[in-house]
Amino acid sequence: MKFNTGLAVDTIENPLGFTYGEGVEGPTPEIRRLDDIRGSLENPECEGPDELYCIAMDVKEENDKKDLEERNLLFGVVTYAAGKVGDGPVRSQGHIHAVSDSCQSSTPEVYEIWEGEAIIYMQESGSDHAGNCYAVHAKAGEVVIVPPYWVHATVNADVKTNMTFGAWCIRDYGFDYDEVRAHKGIAFFPKYRDEKIVWEMNQMYESATLIEMEAREYKEFALEQGKAIYTQYKENHEKFDFVTNPAKYKEIWKQYRP
């Protein structure tokens, strides 16, 4: 890993996956293939990598298992393949986090880029009027937080290399795709042209405003810049309470900007 992730996890290729070091446990990664998602693509007949991404949820140090279960906190690791899908970079479809039974709220997600570069795309609403839409560029070691109820998607920002990230989320997570699929995608599609990513508005939306920006420091959540988010959990088990109990932080979410 290019960044000290705080976990003994390494990426592998062919097939995409992960290996776990001593004291770390995680599941066999699930691989999502291009054929699995053709029905949700702008151009279902497009070409791209066979293996789009692999995902392993509930990766942890064995000693943390009981505490994480009691806190309803979950750590996942994902690798997105290099290459393009049609005329755009490899990316997720886009969704909203469904309301979790445990907290009766949609929940946030804390991304930390491990390898490569990412754009965490998010929009305030999945309605015809998407509101402000943010394309947040993040490099290895940088963090991006997606708030509750916002549409979001993950983009591999460099088509020449794989991108890996770790993320904190709630254990009883769920995805709501209805509004995104009703609009045949997110409000702005990433395209790869002239060796850079540009954005094209989805005409299924009536209005939307795109804001491109770099990842920032999250002082409002007392996150330490440059220190792995798993390490920060190890040092303070309550630090990511805002992920599993978002209603307690409603004043922050009301004025939140990525």
C-alpha positions as CSV (number, residue, x, y, z in Angstrom):
1,M,0.0,0.0,0.0
2,K,1.2,3.5,-0.7
3,F,-0.6,4.8,2.4
4,N,-0.2,3.4,5.9
5,T,-3.8,2.2,6.2
6,G,-3.5,0.9,9.8
7,L,-4.6,-2.6,8.6
8,A,-2.6,-5.5,7.4
9,V,-4.5,-5.7,4.1
10,D,-2.9,-5.9,0.6
11,T,-4.4,-5.7,-2.8
12,I,-4.0,-8.4,-5.5
13,E,-4.9,-8.6,-9.2
14,N,-6.1,-11.3,-11.7
15,P,-8.6,-11.6,-10.1
16,L,-9.1,-8.4,-8.1
17,G,-9.0,-9.1,-4.4
18,F,-7.3,-8.7,-1.0
19,T,-5.1,-10.7,1.3
20,Y,-5.3,-10.4,5.0
21,G,-2.2,-10.3,7.3
22,E,-1.8,-11.8,10.8
23,G,-4.5,-10.7,13.2
24,V,-6.8,-9.4,10.4
25,E,-9.9,-11.1,9.1
26,G,-12.2,-10.4,6.2
27,P,-14.5,-12.2,3.7
28,T,-13.6,-13.5,0.3
29,P,-14.1,-10.4,-1.9
30,E,-17.1,-10.2,-4.2
31,I,-16.4,-9.2,-7.8
32,R,-18.7,-7.1,-9.8
33,R,-18.4,-7.6,-13.5
34,L,-19.4,-5.4,-16.4
35,D,-22.2,-7.8,-17.5
36,D,-23.7,-7.5,-14.0
37,I,-24.5,-3.8,-14.4
38,R,-25.2,-3.3,-18.1
39,G,-28.8,-2.7,-17.4
40,S,-28.0,0.5,-15.4
41,L,-25.4,1.9,-17.8
42,E,-25.9,4.9,-20.1
43,N,-24.8,2.7,-23.0
44,P,-25.6,-1.0,-22.1
45,E,-23.6,-2.2,-25.1
46,C,-20.4,-0.4,-24.2
47,E,-17.0,-2.0,-23.7
48,G,-14.9,-2.0,-20.5
49,P,-13.0,-4.3,-18.1
50,D,-14.7,-7.6,-17.3
51,E,-13.9,-7.1,-13.6
52,L,-15.1,-3.6,-12.6
53,Y,-14.5,-3.8,-8.9
54,C,-14.1,-6.1,-5.9
55,I,-15.5,-5.4,-2.4
56,A,-14.9,-6.9,1.0
57,M,-17.2,-5.8,3.8
58,D,-16.5,-6.4,7.5
59,V,-12.7,-6.2,7.4
60,K,-11.2,-5.8,10.9
61,E,-8.6,-6.8,13.4
62,E,-9.8,-9.9,15.2
63,N,-9.5,-8.1,18.6
64,D,-12.0,-5.4,17.4
65,K,-14.7,-7.8,16.4
66,K,-16.8,-7.6,19.5
67,D,-16.6,-3.8,19.8
68,L,-17.4,-3.2,16.2
69,E,-20.5,-5.5,16.4
70,E,-21.7,-3.7,19.6
71,R,-21.2,-0.3,17.9
72,N,-22.9,-1.5,14.7
73,L,-19.8,-0.1,12.9
74,L,-18.5,-1.8,9.7
75,F,-15.3,-1.3,7.7
76,G,-15.2,-2.2,4.0
77,V,-12.4,-2.3,1.4
78,V,-13.0,-1.8,-2.3
79,T,-10.8,-1.8,-5.4
80,Y,-11.9,-0.3,-8.7
81,A,-10.3,-1.5,-11.9
82,A,-8.3,0.7,-14.3
83,G,-9.7,1.4,-17.7
84,K,-12.9,2.9,-19.1
85,V,-16.5,1.8,-19.4
86,G,-17.6,3.2,-22.7
87,D,-16.4,6.8,-22.8
88,G,-16.2,7.3,-19.0
89,P,-14.0,6.0,-16.1
90,V,-14.9,3.0,-14.1
91,R,-17.4,4.0,-11.4
92,S,-20.3,2.9,-9.3
93,Q,-24.0,3.3,-10.4
94,G,-24.9,5.8,-7.6
95,H,-27.4,5.4,-4.7
96,I,-28.7,6.9,-1.5
97,H,-28.1,5.1,1.8
98,A,-31.4,3.6,2.9
99,V,-32.8,4.4,6.3
100,S,-31.2,1.9,8.7
101,D,-33.5,0.2,11.3
102,S,-30.9,0.6,14.0
103,C,-30.9,4.5,13.9
104,Q,-34.0,5.3,11.9
105,S,-32.0,7.4,9.5
106,S,-30.1,7.4,6.3
107,T,-26.4,7.2,7.3
108,P,-23.1,8.7,6.2
109,E,-20.0,7.0,4.8
110,V,-16.4,7.9,5.5
111,Y,-14.1,7.2,2.5
112,E,-10.3,6.9,2.8
113,I,-8.3,6.5,-0.5
114,W,-5.6,3.9,-0.2
115,E,-4.2,3.6,-3.7
116,G,-4.6,5.6,-6.8
117,E,-7.0,8.6,-7.1
118,A,-10.7,8.9,-6.7
119,I,-13.6,11.3,-7.2
120,I,-16.3,10.9,-4.7
121,Y,-19.3,12.4,-6.5
122,M,-22.4,13.4,-4.4
123,Q,-25.6,15.4,-5.0
124,E,-28.0,16.9,-2.5
125,S,-31.1,15.3,-3.9
126,G,-32.2,12.5,-6.2
127,S,-35.2,14.6,-7.3
128,D,-35.6,16.4,-10.6
129,H,-33.8,19.3,-9.0
130,A,-30.5,17.7,-7.8
131,G,-29.2,20.9,-6.1
132,N,-25.5,21.3,-5.5
133,C,-23.5,18.4,-6.9
134,Y,-19.9,17.9,-5.7
135,A,-17.1,16.1,-7.4
136,V,-14.5,15.7,-4.7
137,H,-11.0,14.7,-5.9
138,A,-9.0,12.6,-3.4
139,K,-5.6,11.1,-3.4
140,A,-4.0,8.3,-1.3
141,G,-4.4,9.2,2.4
142,E,-7.2,11.7,1.9
143,V,-10.7,11.4,3.4
144,V,-14.1,12.3,2.0
145,I,-17.4,12.1,4.0
146,V,-20.7,11.6,2.3
147,P,-23.6,12.8,4.5
148,P,-27.0,11.0,5.1
149,Y,-29.7,11.2,2.4
150,W,-27.4,12.4,-0.4
151,V,-27.0,10.6,-3.7
152,H,-23.3,9.5,-4.2
153,A,-21.1,7.5,-6.6
154,T,-17.5,6.5,-6.6
155,V,-15.2,7.2,-9.6
156,N,-11.8,5.9,-10.4
157,A,-10.1,9.2,-11.3
158,D,-7.1,7.7,-13.1
159,V,-8.0,5.3,-15.9
160,K,-4.4,4.0,-16.0
161,T,-4.3,2.4,-12.6
162,N,-6.5,0.6,-10.1
163,M,-8.0,2.6,-7.2
164,T,-8.5,1.2,-3.7
165,F,-10.3,2.8,-0.7
166,G,-11.4,1.8,2.8
167,A,-14.6,3.1,4.3
168,W,-16.6,3.2,7.6
169,C,-20.3,2.6,7.4
170,I,-23.1,1.2,9.5
171,R,-23.5,-2.5,9.7
172,D,-27.1,-2.6,8.7
173,Y,-26.5,-0.6,5.6
174,G,-28.8,-0.6,2.6
175,F,-29.0,1.1,-0.8
176,D,-31.8,3.0,-2.4
177,Y,-31.5,3.1,-6.2
178,D,-35.0,4.3,-7.0
179,E,-34.5,8.0,-7.7
180,V,-31.2,7.5,-9.5
181,R,-32.6,4.8,-11.8
182,A,-35.7,6.9,-12.4
183,H,-33.3,9.5,-13.8
184,K,-31.2,6.9,-15.6
185,G,-28.2,7.9,-13.6
186,I,-26.6,10.6,-11.5
187,A,-27.0,14.3,-12.4
188,F,-23.6,14.5,-14.0
189,F,-21.9,11.8,-15.9
190,P,-18.0,11.6,-15.8
191,K,-16.5,11.3,-19.2
192,Y,-12.8,10.7,-20.1
193,R,-11.7,13.1,-22.9
194,D,-8.3,14.5,-23.8
195,E,-6.7,12.5,-20.9
196,K,-8.9,14.1,-18.2
197,I,-12.3,13.7,-16.6
198,V,-15.0,16.1,-17.7
199,W,-18.6,16.2,-16.6
200,E,-21.8,16.1,-18.7
201,M,-25.2,16.9,-17.3
202,N,-27.8,14.2,-17.3
203,Q,-30.7,15.7,-19.2
204,M,-33.2,13.7,-17.2
205,Y,-32.7,16.3,-14.4
206,E,-34.3,19.7,-14.6
207,S,-31.6,21.5,-12.7
208,A,-28.2,20.8,-11.0
209,T,-25.1,22.7,-10.2
210,L,-21.7,21.0,-10.4
211,I,-18.9,22.0,-8.0
212,E,-15.4,20.4,-8.4
213,M,-13.1,20.5,-5.4
214,E,-10.3,18.8,-3.6
215,A,-10.6,16.7,-0.4
216,R,-10.4,18.7,2.8
217,E,-9.8,18.2,6.5
218,Y,-12.9,17.4,8.6
219,K,-12.3,19.3,11.9
220,E,-16.0,19.2,12.7
221,F,-15.7,15.5,13.3
222,A,-12.3,15.7,14.9
223,L,-10.6,13.6,12.3
224,E,-6.8,13.8,12.1
225,Q,-5.5,14.5,8.7
226,G,-3.0,12.0,7.4
227,K,-3.8,9.4,10.0
228,A,-5.5,6.2,8.9
229,I,-9.2,6.2,9.8
230,Y,-8.9,2.6,11.2
231,T,-6.0,3.8,13.4
232,Q,-8.2,6.7,14.6
233,Y,-10.9,4.2,15.6
234,K,-8.3,2.1,17.4
235,E,-7.2,5.1,19.4
236,N,-10.8,6.3,20.1
237,H,-13.6,3.8,19.6
238,E,-16.2,6.5,19.8
239,K,-14.7,8.7,17.1
240,F,-17.0,7.4,14.3
241,D,-20.2,7.6,16.4
242,F,-21.5,10.1,13.8
243,V,-21.6,7.2,11.3
244,T,-23.9,5.0,13.3
245,N,-25.9,7.7,15.1
246,P,-26.2,10.5,12.6
247,A,-29.2,12.1,14.2
248,K,-27.0,13.2,17.1
249,Y,-25.1,15.4,14.6
250,K,-28.1,16.9,12.8
251,E,-26.8,20.5,13.3
252,I,-23.6,19.6,11.4
253,W,-25.5,17.8,8.6
254,K,-27.8,20.8,8.2
255,Q,-24.9,23.0,7.1
256,Y,-22.7,20.3,5.7
257,R,-20.5,20.9,2.6
258,P,-18.0,18.3,1.4
